[in-house]
Amino acid sequence: MTQTSQRTYTAKPGTLTDTWYLVDARGQTLGRLAVNIARILRGKHRPQFTPHLNTGEHVVVINARDIVVTGRKRTLKTYDRYSGYPSGRHERTYDEQMERDPTYPIIHAVRGMLQHNTLGAEMLKRLRVYPGPEHQHAAQQPKPISFGELGEIKLASN
């Protein structure tokens, strides 16, 4: 009996097409939303997924100021910054951070779920987050999507 050799499919950078998705963050939980956004940015939802290439899509998130966190995270969750100088550590609670920049918690959560190298930085550049319902990417015709209970992508009906 002869064995046929199977080859692993590897996507080529020129053959991938970019799709733009629009996600409404209103009423969604921060962590669950970040997981699904990271999966789309990484490209794991595509059959052409290749680990060493940026096979992901562009994601536009609107209504970031209306995101929800569970439990006591509003007061207990902190965001740290450090300037590198003595006593240069600065902490902000979730509420303080949302007051200052409502897009930061989503970007911070998604960044933590992507690879921590140049490929992850490249993927993060495809994420655009806006605090309100307006965005500047109408020319790209983003497809409105939502996420199911198990994280499956559902195209929202227009």
Residue pairs with C-beta under 8 A, 6 or more apart in sequence:
9 48
9 50
10 50
11 48
11 49
11 50
11 53
11 55
13 53
15 48
16 48
16 53
16 55
18 57
18 58
19 57
19 58
19 143
20 57
20 58
20 59
20 60
20 137
20 140
20 141
20 142
20 143
21 40
21 57
21 58
21 59
21 60
21 142
21 143
21 144
21 145
21 153
22 60
22 62
22 135
22 137
22 142
22 143
22 144
22 145
23 33
23 37
23 59
23 60
23 61
23 62
23 144
23 145
23 146
24 61
24 62
24 63
24 144
24 146
25 33
25 61
25 62
25 63
25 64
25 66
25 67
25 106
26 63
26 66
26 67
27 66
27 68
28 67
28 68
29 67
29 68
29 69
29 70
30 67
30 68
30 69
30 105
30 106
30 109
31 109
32 147
33 61
33 67
33 106
33 147
34 106
34 109
34 110
34 112
34 113
35 113
35 151
36 147
36 151
36 153
37 59
37 61
37 106
37 110
37 127
38 110
38 113
38 114
39 45
39 151
40 56
40 57
40 59
40 153
41 56
41 57
41 59
41 110
41 114
41 123
41 124
41 126
41 127
42 49
42 55
42 56
42 114
42 115
42 123
43 49
43 50
43 53
43 54
43 55
43 56
43 57
45 153
46 55
48 55
49 55
52 119
54 119
54 122
54 123
54 126
56 123
56 126
57 126
58 126
58 127
58 128
58 137
58 140
58 142
59 126
59 127
59 128
60 128
60 129
60 130
60 135
60 137
60 142
61 106
61 127
61 128
61 129
61 130
62 130
62 132
62 133
62 134
62 135
63 130
63 131
63 132
63 133
64 102
64 103
64 105
64 106
64 129
64 130
64 131
65 98
65 102
65 131
65 132
67 102
67 105
67 106
69 77
69 94
73 94
74 93
74 94
74 95
75 93
75 94
75 95
76 93
76 94
77 93
77 94
78 91
78 92
78 93
78 94
79 91
79 92
79 93
79 94
79 97
79 104
79 105
79 108
80 89
80 90
80 91
81 89
81 90
81 91
81 92
82 88
82 89
82 90
83 89
83 90
92 100
94 105
97 104
97 105
98 105
102 131
103 129
103 130
103 131
106 129
107 124
107 127
107 129
110 124
110 127
111 120
111 124
114 120
114 123
114 124
115 123
128 135
128 137
143 155
143 156
144 155
144 156
144 158
145 153
145 154
145 155
145 156
146 154
146 156
147 153
147 154
148 154
